[in-house]
Amino acid sequence: MSSVLLVGTPNSGKTALFNRLTGLNHRVANYPGITVDLSVGRFAKLSDHDLIDFPGTYSLKPISEEERVAVAQFARSLVDPAVTHVLCVVDATRLEKSLFLCLQVISECRRRGRPVTVLANMGDILKRHALEVDAEGLAGALNAPVMVVSARTGEGLDQVISHLEEAIQNDLQVWIEPASNLLAQDDDSADERLYRESHRLAARYGAPVEKLLQVQSRLDRFFLGSVSGGLAFWFIMLTLFQSIFTWSAPAMDAVEKSVAALGQWLLPLVEHGIARDFLADAVFSGIGAFLVFVPQIFVLTFIIGLLEDSGYLARAALICHKPLHFFGLSGKSFIPMLSGVACAIPAIYAARSIESPRARFLTYLAIPLMPCSARLPVYALLIAIFIPRETALGGLVGLQGLTLFAIYSLGMVAGLLVAGVVNRLSVPLEQVPFMMELPAYRLPALIPIARKSIQRAKHFVTKAGLVILTVTIVVWILGYFPNYGADLGESWLGMVGKWIEPVFQPLGLDWRYGVAIVSAFLAREVFVGTLGTIMGIEGAEDNIIPLVEQVQATGLPIGSGFALLVFFAIALQCVSTVAILAKEAQSWGLAVRMVVAYLCLAWLAAWVTFQLTALI
C-alpha cells in the first residue's frame, strides 16, 4: 500500500484537510496540540493510497513530546519506499509562521528524493477579505508546487487529487538537488537564515493580512485585558456549566418519558417471571437510568467545540498561565485539563504538547481530578435529587447549573492543590519558557461541531453502554438470586455489599451505594446503571419509576449526597484512564500510587463533608 505524508505547523488546518481528503472525522480544533499521534486514512478519491497525518510541529528540531513524535516518524517515513509524495500544509493567512517548517521539509524531502507539494490552507478566509497569495511566485521561489486550498469549503482539493494522481503515475522525482546553501546547513546560524528567508518570502508573496490582524487585536484587547479578560473567562465558564442543565433539560425529559413509555408498553406483553423481572430491573431501570443523561454529554461537547473552533481556548490558556504557574503548571496545561472535562484519556495524550517535563508530570497528576463527562451522569443524578430546579433571569441562571459549576470548580481546585503540593515538595527542575501561539478568531462551524457532538454522544453510549450492560447483568444476577428478588439484602449481591459496607458507613451510605461505587472503577458512569438496577430489583411493581424519585424515596441524607459528590470529584479514575496514564508516564508505579492516594483523599474529604453537613 502506497502512502502520502501530510505535515504542517500546529493550527494550520492540517487535520481538517485530512478529514476532507479521507472522509474521516478526526478531532479538529482551533488551537495547537490537538493531533498528538499519527492518523492514517484511505484517500476518498485516490485508490490504493493512504494519507498519514502527523502531529503539528513548528520545526524539525523538536521541543515538545508531540513534536518529537512527528519528527521521528517523519524521518522514518521518508526512507519508506511505500511513500510516494509529501504534502506540506501552511496557513495562507500567516505564511511567516509556516514557511520556516516548510523550508525544512522541502530540504529534507529533496535530500531523500521525495516530491513535495505545498498546500496553502485558509484560502476561504483570504477570499472573504478580497486577499490572495502569489502562489505561482512562491512556487518559483520554493522550487515546489504551491496550491491554495480551503479545508472548510473543500475549494482546490479536486486539483490537489488530480496533481497527486499525475505525480504518482509519472513517478515524479523532481527538484532533488538543494536549491541553495541556505537549506544545506544544520546549525543555529542556518536557523536564523531560515527565519529571515521565511519572513522575506511571506512579505513578498503572501497576502497583506493587516486587516485581519487589526480585527484580532481589537478582540484580544478585550479577551486578554487585565479586567475584561478575567471577567469574560469566568462568564464563559459559568455559561458552559449553566447550559449543560438548561439546554439539555427538554431532551432529558423526553428520553426519560420515552424509556418509561416503552417499559409500560413492553412489560405487560411479557409473562411474569425471570425474563420480565430482567427487563424491568436491569434494562429499563439500569440502562434506562444511564440513557437519560446522554443529552448532557452532547451539550457539553457542543459548547466546548464552540470555544475550540472560535480560537478562544488559546486565549484562556494564556490567561491561566500566571495562576497555573504558581502551582508549577504551565498555561499549556489548561488545554489538557479542559479536555479532561470531556474525557481524561485524550487529555493525557494532549499533555504531550507541554514542553516542560515537570509541568507535564504535574499535569498528569491534575488531569484525573478534572470532572470528566463520565462523572456527569453521577453529578446530574445527585444534583437532581437534592437541588431544586429553581431559575432566575428568565431561566438563564439555575440553581442546578450553579451547583454543577461549584462541583467542577472543586475538581479543578483539587487538581491545582495536588500539583502545587507536589511541586513544592519535589526537587526544583529547570523550567522551559512558556510560548503559546494565538490562532486567529474564527466563526465556529456549527454543522461539524454538531456532528462531532452527536458522534461523541454515540461513542459515549456505545463505549460505556457495553460496560454498563455487562455490569448491569452481573449486578442483576447477583441481586436476583438465590431468592428471585424477594429480599435484596439476602441475595448474593447483598452478601458482597455488606462485606464492603463498613468502608462507606461513616459517610452515611449503605451497602447498595458501596456496590455502585466499587463498580464505577470499570467506568464512572456505571454507578448510575448499577444503582438503577439495585433500585429496580427492590421495586415491587412493574412501573418504571425514574431513578431520581427512587433514591429520594429511600431517604438518602443530604450529607451523604454531598459526600458522594465530593468522593466522585476526587476519586475513581476508571481503569482505562489508569492504563493510559501508566503508558504515557511510562510508570505503572505512578498510576497505582495515584489511584490509592486519590481514593484515600476522596474518602477523607467525603467524611469531612458528611460531618460538616450534619453539624450545619
C-alpha positions as CSV (number, residue, x, y, z in Angstrom):
1,M,0.0,0.0,0.0
2,S,1.5,3.4,-1.0
3,S,1.3,6.4,1.2
4,V,1.2,10.2,1.1
5,L,2.5,12.1,4.1
6,L,0.7,15.2,5.5
7,V,2.8,17.5,7.6
8,G,2.5,21.1,8.8
9,T,2.6,23.5,11.6
10,P,0.0,23.3,14.5
11,N,-3.3,25.0,13.8
12,S,-2.7,25.2,10.1
13,G,-5.8,23.2,9.3
14,K,-3.9,20.1,8.6
15,T,-6.2,17.6,10.3
16,A,-9.2,19.4,8.7
17,L,-7.6,18.7,5.3
18,F,-7.0,15.1,6.4
19,N,-10.7,14.7,7.1
20,R,-11.7,16.3,3.8
21,L,-9.4,14.1,1.8
22,T,-10.2,10.9,3.5
23,G,-13.8,11.4,4.5
24,L,-13.0,10.6,8.1
25,N,-13.9,12.7,11.1
26,H,-10.8,13.0,13.4
27,R,-10.9,15.7,16.1
28,V,-10.2,19.2,14.9
29,A,-9.9,22.4,16.9
30,N,-8.7,26.0,16.5
31,Y,-5.7,25.7,18.8
32,P,-2.4,23.9,18.6
33,G,-1.7,20.4,20.1
34,I,-4.9,18.7,19.0
35,T,-3.2,16.0,16.9
36,V,-0.8,14.2,19.2
37,D,-0.3,10.9,17.3
38,L,-0.3,9.6,13.8
39,S,-3.6,9.3,11.9
40,V,-4.0,7.1,8.9
41,G,-6.9,7.1,6.4
42,R,-7.5,6.0,2.8
43,F,-7.9,8.7,0.2
44,A,-11.5,9.1,-0.7
45,K,-10.7,9.9,-4.4
46,L,-7.3,8.3,-4.8
47,S,-7.3,4.5,-4.8
48,D,-4.6,2.4,-3.2
49,H,-3.1,5.3,-1.3
50,D,-3.2,6.1,2.4
51,L,-2.9,9.6,3.8
52,I,-0.8,9.8,7.0
53,D,-1.4,12.9,9.2
54,F,1.5,13.8,11.5
55,P,1.2,15.9,14.7
56,G,1.8,19.6,14.0
57,T,5.3,20.9,14.6
58,Y,6.9,24.3,14.3
59,S,10.3,22.9,13.3
60,L,12.2,19.7,12.5
61,K,14.2,20.3,15.7
62,P,11.5,19.2,18.3
63,I,10.9,20.7,21.7
64,S,7.6,19.1,23.0
65,E,6.7,15.5,23.1
66,E,4.2,15.6,20.2
67,E,6.8,17.3,18.1
68,R,9.3,14.5,18.8
69,V,6.6,12.0,17.7
70,A,6.1,14.0,14.5
71,V,9.8,14.5,13.6
72,A,10.9,10.9,14.5
73,Q,8.0,9.4,12.5
74,F,8.5,11.8,9.6
75,A,12.2,10.9,9.4
76,R,11.4,7.2,9.4
77,S,8.7,7.6,6.8
78,L,10.8,9.4,4.3
79,V,13.0,6.3,3.9
80,D,10.0,4.1,3.5
81,P,9.7,3.0,-0.2
82,A,5.9,3.0,0.1
83,V,5.9,6.8,0.5
84,T,5.2,8.4,-2.9
85,H,4.6,12.1,-2.0
86,V,4.7,14.7,0.8
87,L,2.0,17.4,1.3
88,C,3.2,20.3,3.5
89,V,0.4,22.4,4.8
90,V,0.9,26.1,5.5
91,D,-1.5,28.7,6.9
92,A,-2.1,31.2,4.0
93,T,-3.1,33.9,6.5
94,R,0.1,33.5,8.4
95,L,2.8,32.5,5.9
96,E,5.7,33.8,8.0
97,K,4.7,31.3,10.8
98,S,4.5,28.3,8.5
99,L,7.3,28.8,6.0
100,F,10.2,28.0,8.4
101,L,9.0,24.4,8.7
102,C,8.1,24.3,5.1
103,L,11.6,25.2,4.1
104,Q,13.0,22.5,6.3
105,V,10.5,19.9,5.0
106,I,11.4,20.8,1.4
107,S,15.1,20.5,2.1
108,E,14.7,17.1,3.8
109,C,12.4,15.8,1.1
110,R,15.0,16.7,-1.6
111,R,17.7,15.1,0.3
112,R,15.6,11.9,0.5
113,G,14.4,12.2,-3.1
114,R,10.7,12.7,-2.2
115,P,8.5,15.0,-4.2
116,V,6.7,17.6,-2.1
117,T,3.7,19.9,-2.7
118,V,2.8,22.9,-0.6
119,L,-0.9,23.4,0.3
120,A,-1.7,27.0,1.3
121,N,-4.8,26.4,3.5
122,M,-7.4,29.0,4.7
123,G,-8.0,30.2,1.1
124,D,-11.6,30.8,2.0
125,I,-10.6,33.4,4.6
126,L,-8.4,35.3,2.1
127,K,-11.2,35.2,-0.5
128,R,-13.7,36.6,2.0
129,H,-11.5,39.6,2.6
130,A,-10.5,40.0,-1.1
131,L,-6.9,38.9,-0.4
132,E,-4.7,36.4,-2.3
133,V,-1.4,34.7,-2.1
134,D,1.0,34.8,-5.1
135,A,1.1,31.0,-5.4
136,E,3.0,31.0,-8.7
137,G,5.7,33.3,-7.4
138,L,6.0,31.4,-4.1
139,A,6.2,28.1,-6.1
140,G,9.1,29.5,-8.1
141,A,10.9,30.7,-5.0
142,L,10.5,27.3,-3.3
143,N,11.0,25.2,-6.4
144,A,7.9,23.2,-5.3
145,P,4.3,23.3,-6.4
146,V,2.1,25.6,-4.3
147,M,-1.7,25.2,-4.3
148,V,-4.2,27.4,-2.5
149,V,-7.0,25.3,-0.8
150,S,-9.6,25.5,1.9
151,A,-10.3,22.7,4.3
152,R,-13.5,24.3,5.4
153,T,-15.1,24.6,2.0
154,G,-13.2,22.0,0.1
155,E,-12.1,24.5,-2.5
156,G,-9.0,23.4,-4.5
157,L,-8.9,19.8,-3.2
158,D,-10.0,18.3,-6.5
159,Q,-7.0,19.9,-8.1
160,V,-4.8,18.5,-5.4
161,I,-6.1,15.0,-6.1
162,S,-5.5,15.5,-9.8
163,H,-2.0,16.7,-9.1
164,L,-1.2,13.7,-6.9
165,E,-2.6,11.3,-9.5
166,E,-0.4,12.8,-12.2
167,A,2.7,12.9,-10.0
168,I,2.2,9.3,-8.8
169,Q,1.5,7.9,-12.2
170,N,4.6,9.6,-13.7
171,D,6.7,8.7,-10.6
172,L,7.9,12.3,-10.5
173,Q,11.2,12.8,-8.7
174,V,11.8,16.5,-9.3
175,W,13.9,19.1,-7.7
176,I,16.1,16.6,-5.9
177,E,19.1,18.9,-5.6
178,P,19.2,21.6,-2.9
179,A,18.0,25.0,-4.2
180,S,20.6,26.9,-2.2
181,N,23.2,26.7,0.5
182,L,20.5,28.3,2.8
183,L,18.9,24.9,3.2
184,A,22.0,22.8,3.3
185,Q,23.5,23.9,6.7
186,D,22.4,22.5,10.0
187,D,23.4,24.9,12.8
188,D,22.0,27.9,14.7
189,S,23.1,30.4,12.1
190,A,21.3,28.4,9.4
191,D,18.1,28.5,11.5
192,E,18.5,32.3,11.7
193,R,18.8,32.5,7.9
194,L,15.8,30.2,7.5
195,Y,13.7,32.5,9.7
196,R,14.8,35.6,7.7
197,E,14.1,33.8,4.5
198,S,10.6,32.7,5.6
199,H,9.8,36.3,6.6
200,R,11.1,37.6,3.2
201,L,9.1,35.1,1.2
202,A,5.9,35.8,3.3
203,A,6.4,39.6,2.8
204,R,6.9,39.2,-1.0
205,Y,4.4,36.5,-1.9
206,G,2.0,36.4,1.0
207,A,-1.3,38.3,1.3
208,P,-1.4,41.6,3.1
209,V,-3.2,40.5,6.2
210,E,-3.1,43.7,8.2
211,K,-6.9,43.9,8.1
212,L,-7.2,40.5,9.7
213,L,-4.6,41.4,12.4
214,Q,-6.5,44.6,13.3
215,V,-9.7,42.8,14.0
216,Q,-7.8,40.2,16.1
217,S,-6.0,42.9,18.0
218,R,-9.3,44.6,18.9
219,L,-10.8,41.3,20.2
220,D,-7.6,40.5,22.1
221,R,-7.7,43.8,23.9
222,F,-11.0,42.7,25.4
223,F,-10.4,39.0,25.9
224,L,-6.9,39.4,27.2
225,G,-7.5,42.6,29.2
226,S,-6.4,42.5,32.8
227,V,-10.0,43.1,34.0
228,S,-12.2,42.4,31.0
229,G,-10.3,39.2,30.2
230,G,-10.8,37.7,33.6
231,L,-14.5,38.6,33.8
232,A,-15.0,37.2,30.3
233,F,-13.3,34.0,31.3
234,W,-15.4,33.4,34.3
235,F,-18.6,34.4,32.5
236,I,-17.8,31.9,29.7
237,M,-17.0,29.1,32.1
238,L,-20.2,29.7,34.1
239,T,-22.3,29.8,30.9
240,L,-20.7,26.5,29.9
241,F,-22.0,24.7,33.0
242,Q,-25.3,26.5,33.1
243,S,-26.0,25.4,29.6
244,I,-25.4,21.7,30.5
245,F,-28.7,21.7,32.5
246,T,-30.6,24.5,30.8
247,W,-30.2,23.3,27.2
248,S,-30.3,19.6,27.8
249,A,-33.3,19.6,30.2
250,P,-36.0,19.2,27.5
251,A,-34.1,16.3,25.8
252,M,-33.5,14.6,29.1
253,D,-37.2,14.8,30.0
254,A,-38.0,13.4,26.6
255,V,-35.6,10.5,27.0
256,E,-36.9,9.7,30.5
257,K,-40.6,9.7,29.3
258,S,-39.7,7.6,26.2
259,V,-38.0,5.0,28.4
260,A,-40.9,4.9,30.8
261,A,-43.5,4.7,28.0
262,L,-41.6,1.9,26.3
263,G,-41.4,0.0,29.5
264,Q,-45.1,0.4,30.3
265,W,-45.9,-0.9,26.8
266,L,-43.5,-3.8,26.7
267,L,-43.6,-5.3,30.2
268,P,-47.3,-6.3,30.1
269,L,-46.6,-8.3,26.9
270,V,-44.1,-10.5,28.8
271,E,-45.2,-13.2,31.2
272,H,-44.4,-12.9,34.9
273,G,-41.0,-14.5,35.7
274,I,-37.3,-14.1,35.3
275,A,-37.5,-12.5,31.8
276,R,-40.0,-9.9,32.9
277,D,-38.0,-9.1,36.0
278,F,-34.8,-8.8,34.0
279,L,-36.4,-6.3,31.6
280,A,-37.9,-4.2,34.3
281,D,-34.9,-4.2,36.7
282,A,-31.8,-4.4,34.5
283,V,-32.8,-3.0,31.1
284,F,-35.3,-0.2,32.0
285,S,-34.1,0.7,35.5
286,G,-30.4,0.1,34.9
287,I,-29.7,1.0,31.2
288,G,-32.6,3.5,31.1
289,A,-31.3,5.4,34.1
290,F,-28.0,5.9,32.2
291,L,-29.5,7.0,28.9
292,V,-31.4,9.9,30.5
293,F,-28.1,11.8,30.9
294,V,-26.7,11.3,27.3
295,P,-28.2,14.7,26.2
296,Q,-25.9,16.4,28.7
297,I,-22.8,14.8,27.0
298,F,-24.0,16.3,23.7
299,V,-24.4,19.8,25.1
300,L,-21.1,19.7,26.9
301,T,-19.2,18.6,23.8
302,F,-21.1,21.2,21.6
303,I,-20.2,24.1,23.9
304,I,-16.5,23.1,24.2
305,G,-16.5,22.7,20.4
306,L,-17.7,26.3,20.0
307,L,-14.8,27.5,22.3
308,E,-12.3,25.4,20.5
309,D,-13.3,26.5,17.0
310,S,-13.6,30.2,17.8
311,G,-9.9,30.4,18.9
312,Y,-10.8,31.4,22.5
313,L,-9.2,28.4,24.2
314,A,-5.7,29.5,23.4
315,R,-6.5,32.9,24.9
316,A,-7.9,31.1,28.0
317,A,-4.6,29.2,28.3
318,L,-2.7,32.5,28.2
319,I,-5.0,34.0,30.8
320,C,-4.5,30.9,33.1
321,H,-0.7,30.7,32.7
322,K,0.1,33.0,35.6
323,P,-2.1,31.4,38.2
324,L,-1.2,27.9,36.9
325,H,2.5,28.7,37.1
326,F,2.0,29.4,40.8
327,F,1.2,25.7,41.2
328,G,4.1,24.5,39.0
329,L,1.9,24.1,35.9
330,S,2.0,25.9,32.5
331,G,-0.6,27.8,30.5
332,K,-0.5,24.9,28.1
333,S,-1.7,22.7,31.0
334,F,-5.1,24.4,30.7
335,I,-5.9,22.8,27.3
336,P,-5.3,19.1,28.5
337,M,-7.1,20.0,31.8
338,L,-10.1,21.4,30.0
339,S,-10.0,18.4,27.6
340,G,-10.3,16.3,30.7
341,V,-13.8,17.8,31.2
342,A,-14.8,15.7,28.2
343,C,-12.6,12.6,28.8
344,A,-9.3,12.0,30.7
345,I,-7.8,9.8,28.1
346,P,-7.4,12.3,25.2
347,A,-6.5,14.9,27.9
348,I,-3.5,12.7,28.9
349,Y,-2.4,12.4,25.3
350,A,-2.8,16.2,24.8
351,A,-0.3,16.8,27.7
352,R,2.4,15.8,25.2
353,S,2.2,19.4,23.9
354,I,3.7,20.7,27.2
355,E,7.4,21.2,26.6
356,S,8.4,21.3,30.3
357,P,8.8,17.7,31.7
358,R,8.0,19.0,35.2
359,A,4.8,20.8,34.1
360,R,3.8,17.7,32.0
361,F,4.2,15.5,35.1
362,L,2.2,17.8,37.3
363,T,-0.5,18.0,34.6
364,Y,-0.7,14.1,34.7
365,L,-1.4,14.5,38.4
366,A,-4.1,17.1,37.8
367,I,-6.0,15.5,34.9
368,P,-7.7,12.6,36.8
369,L,-9.2,15.2,39.1
370,M,-10.9,17.1,36.2
371,P,-14.6,16.4,36.2
372,C,-14.9,14.3,33.0
373,S,-18.1,13.7,31.2
374,A,-18.3,10.1,32.6
375,R,-18.8,11.7,36.0
376,L,-21.5,14.0,34.6
377,P,-24.4,11.4,35.0
378,V,-23.4,10.9,38.6
379,Y,-23.3,14.6,39.3
380,A,-26.6,15.2,37.4
381,L,-28.3,12.4,39.3
382,L,-27.3,13.7,42.8
383,I,-28.0,17.3,41.9
384,A,-31.4,16.4,40.6
385,I,-32.1,14.5,43.9
386,F,-31.1,17.3,46.3
387,I,-31.1,20.6,44.3
388,P,-34.5,22.1,43.2
389,R,-35.0,23.3,39.6
390,E,-35.1,27.0,40.6
391,T,-34.0,29.5,38.0
392,A,-33.6,33.3,37.7
393,L,-33.1,35.9,34.9
394,G,-35.7,34.2,32.7
395,G,-34.2,30.8,33.1
396,L,-30.7,31.8,32.1
397,V,-29.3,31.1,35.6
398,G,-30.4,28.0,37.5
399,L,-29.5,26.7,40.9
400,Q,-28.7,23.2,39.5
401,G,-26.3,24.8,37.0
402,L,-24.6,26.8,39.7
403,T,-24.2,23.7,41.8
404,L,-22.6,21.8,38.8
405,F,-20.2,24.8,38.3
406,A,-19.2,24.5,42.0
407,I,-18.6,20.8,41.7
408,Y,-16.5,21.2,38.6
409,S,-14.6,24.0,40.3
410,L,-14.0,21.7,43.3
411,G,-12.3,19.1,41.0
412,M,-10.2,21.7,39.3
413,V,-9.1,23.3,42.6
414,A,-8.3,19.9,44.0
415,G,-6.1,19.3,40.9
416,L,-4.3,22.6,41.3
417,L,-3.7,21.9,45.1
418,V,-2.3,18.5,44.4
419,A,0.0,19.8,41.7
420,G,1.1,22.7,43.9
421,V,1.9,20.5,46.9
422,V,3.9,18.0,44.8
423,N,5.7,20.9,43.1
424,R,6.7,22.4,46.5
425,L,7.9,19.1,47.9
426,S,9.9,17.9,44.9
427,V,13.3,18.9,43.7
428,P,13.3,22.0,41.6
429,L,13.9,21.4,37.9
430,E,14.8,23.8,35.0
431,Q,11.6,25.3,33.6
432,V,11.0,25.6,29.9
433,P,9.9,29.1,28.8
434,F,6.1,29.4,28.1
435,M,5.3,30.0,24.4
436,M,1.7,29.9,23.1
437,E,0.5,30.6,19.6
438,L,-2.7,32.6,19.4
439,P,-4.7,31.4,16.5
440,A,-6.9,33.7,14.5
441,Y,-10.5,34.3,15.7
442,R,-13.0,32.4,13.5
443,L,-16.7,31.9,13.4
444,P,-17.4,28.3,14.7
445,A,-18.5,25.9,12.0
446,L,-21.8,24.7,13.6
447,I,-22.5,21.7,11.4
448,P,-19.1,20.0,12.0
449,I,-19.4,20.8,15.7
450,A,-22.9,19.4,15.9
451,R,-21.8,16.3,14.0
452,K,-18.8,15.8,16.4
453,S,-21.1,16.2,19.4
454,I,-23.5,13.6,18.1
455,Q,-20.6,11.2,17.5
456,R,-19.3,11.9,21.0
457,A,-22.7,11.1,22.5
458,K,-23.0,8.0,20.4
459,H,-19.5,6.9,21.3
460,F,-20.3,7.6,25.0
461,V,-23.3,5.3,24.7
462,T,-21.6,2.5,22.7
463,K,-18.4,2.6,24.7
464,A,-19.9,2.9,28.1
465,G,-23.1,1.0,27.1
466,L,-21.3,-2.3,26.7
467,V,-19.6,-2.0,30.1
468,I,-22.8,-0.8,31.7
469,L,-24.8,-3.7,30.1
470,T,-22.3,-6.2,31.3
471,V,-22.1,-4.8,34.8
472,T,-25.9,-4.5,35.0
473,I,-26.4,-8.1,34.0
474,V,-23.8,-9.2,36.7
475,V,-25.4,-7.0,39.3
476,W,-28.9,-8.2,38.4
477,I,-27.9,-11.8,38.6
478,L,-26.2,-11.3,42.0
479,G,-29.1,-9.3,43.3
480,Y,-31.9,-11.5,41.9
481,F,-30.6,-14.9,43.1
482,P,-30.9,-17.1,45.1
483,N,-34.3,-15.8,46.3
484,Y,-35.6,-14.4,43.0
485,G,-35.6,-10.8,44.2
486,A,-37.7,-11.5,47.2
487,D,-35.1,-9.9,49.6
488,L,-32.2,-7.9,48.1
489,G,-30.4,-7.9,51.4
490,E,-30.2,-11.7,51.5
491,S,-29.1,-12.0,47.8
492,W,-25.6,-12.8,46.7
493,L,-25.1,-9.1,46.0
494,G,-26.3,-8.2,49.5
495,M,-23.7,-10.5,51.0
496,V,-20.9,-8.9,49.0
497,G,-22.3,-5.4,49.7
498,K,-22.5,-5.9,53.4
499,W,-18.9,-7.1,53.4
500,I,-17.7,-3.7,52.0
501,E,-20.4,-1.7,53.8
502,P,-18.2,-0.7,56.8
503,V,-15.9,1.3,54.4
504,F,-18.8,3.6,53.4
505,Q,-20.9,3.6,56.6
506,P,-19.0,6.6,58.0
507,L,-20.3,8.5,55.0
508,G,-23.9,7.6,55.7
509,L,-24.0,5.2,52.8
510,D,-25.3,1.7,53.0
511,W,-24.0,-1.3,51.0
512,R,-26.1,-0.5,47.9
513,Y,-24.1,2.7,47.3
514,G,-20.9,0.9,48.2
515,V,-21.5,-1.7,45.4
516,A,-22.3,1.1,42.9
517,I,-19.1,2.9,43.9
518,V,-16.9,-0.1,43.5
519,S,-18.4,-1.0,40.1
520,A,-17.7,2.6,38.9
521,F,-14.0,1.7,38.7
522,L,-14.7,0.0,35.4
523,A,-16.3,3.2,34.1
524,R,-17.5,6.1,36.2
525,E,-20.9,6.3,34.6
526,V,-21.6,2.6,35.6
527,F,-22.5,4.0,39.1
528,V,-25.9,5.2,37.7
529,G,-26.7,1.9,35.9
530,T,-25.7,-0.2,38.9
531,L,-27.7,1.9,41.3
532,G,-30.7,1.9,38.9
533,T,-30.6,-1.9,38.7
534,I,-30.4,-2.3,42.5
535,M,-33.3,0.1,43.0
536,G,-35.2,-1.7,40.3
537,I,-34.8,-5.1,42.0
538,E,-36.1,-3.6,45.2
539,G,-39.2,-2.1,43.5
540,A,-42.3,-4.2,43.9
541,E,-44.2,-3.0,40.9
542,D,-43.6,-3.0,37.1
543,N,-44.0,0.8,36.9
544,I,-40.8,2.3,35.5
545,I,-40.0,5.0,38.1
546,P,-37.2,7.5,37.4
547,L,-34.1,6.8,39.5
548,V,-34.2,10.3,41.0
549,E,-37.6,9.5,42.6
550,Q,-36.4,6.1,43.7
551,V,-33.4,7.4,45.5
552,Q,-35.5,10.2,47.1
553,A,-37.9,7.7,48.4
554,T,-35.1,5.8,50.2
555,G,-34.5,9.0,52.3
556,L,-30.8,9.3,51.4
557,P,-29.4,12.1,53.8
558,I,-28.4,15.3,52.1
559,G,-25.0,15.0,53.9
560,S,-24.4,11.6,52.3
561,G,-25.4,13.0,48.9
562,F,-22.9,15.8,49.2
563,A,-20.3,13.3,50.5
564,L,-20.9,11.2,47.3
565,L,-20.4,14.3,45.1
566,V,-17.1,15.1,46.8
567,F,-16.0,11.5,46.6
568,F,-16.6,11.3,42.9
569,A,-15.0,14.7,42.3
570,I,-11.7,13.4,43.7
571,A,-11.6,9.6,43.3
572,L,-12.4,6.8,40.9
573,Q,-10.2,7.1,37.9
574,C,-11.6,4.5,35.6
575,V,-9.4,1.5,34.7
576,S,-8.9,2.8,31.1
577,T,-7.5,6.1,32.4
578,V,-5.1,4.3,34.7
579,A,-3.8,2.2,31.9
580,I,-3.3,5.2,29.5
581,L,-1.7,7.2,32.3
582,A,0.8,4.4,33.1
583,K,1.6,4.2,29.4
584,E,2.2,7.9,28.8
585,A,4.1,8.4,32.1
586,Q,6.0,5.2,31.5
587,S,5.3,4.2,35.1
588,W,2.8,1.7,36.4
589,G,4.0,2.6,39.9
590,L,2.9,6.2,39.4
591,A,-0.5,5.2,38.2
592,V,-1.2,2.8,41.1
593,R,0.1,5.3,43.7
594,M,-2.2,8.0,42.2
595,V,-5.2,5.6,42.4
596,V,-4.6,4.8,46.1
597,A,-3.8,8.4,47.1
598,Y,-6.9,9.8,45.4
599,L,-9.1,7.1,46.9
600,C,-7.8,7.9,50.4
601,L,-8.0,11.7,49.8
602,A,-11.6,11.3,48.4
603,W,-12.8,9.2,51.4
604,L,-11.3,11.7,53.9
605,A,-12.8,14.7,52.1
606,A,-16.2,13.0,51.8
607,W,-16.1,12.1,55.5
608,V,-15.4,15.8,56.4
609,T,-18.2,16.9,54.1
610,F,-20.6,14.5,55.8
611,Q,-19.7,15.6,59.3
612,L,-19.8,19.3,58.4
613,T,-23.2,18.9,56.7
614,A,-24.5,17.1,59.8
615,L,-23.3,20.0,62.1
616,I,-24.9,22.6,59.9
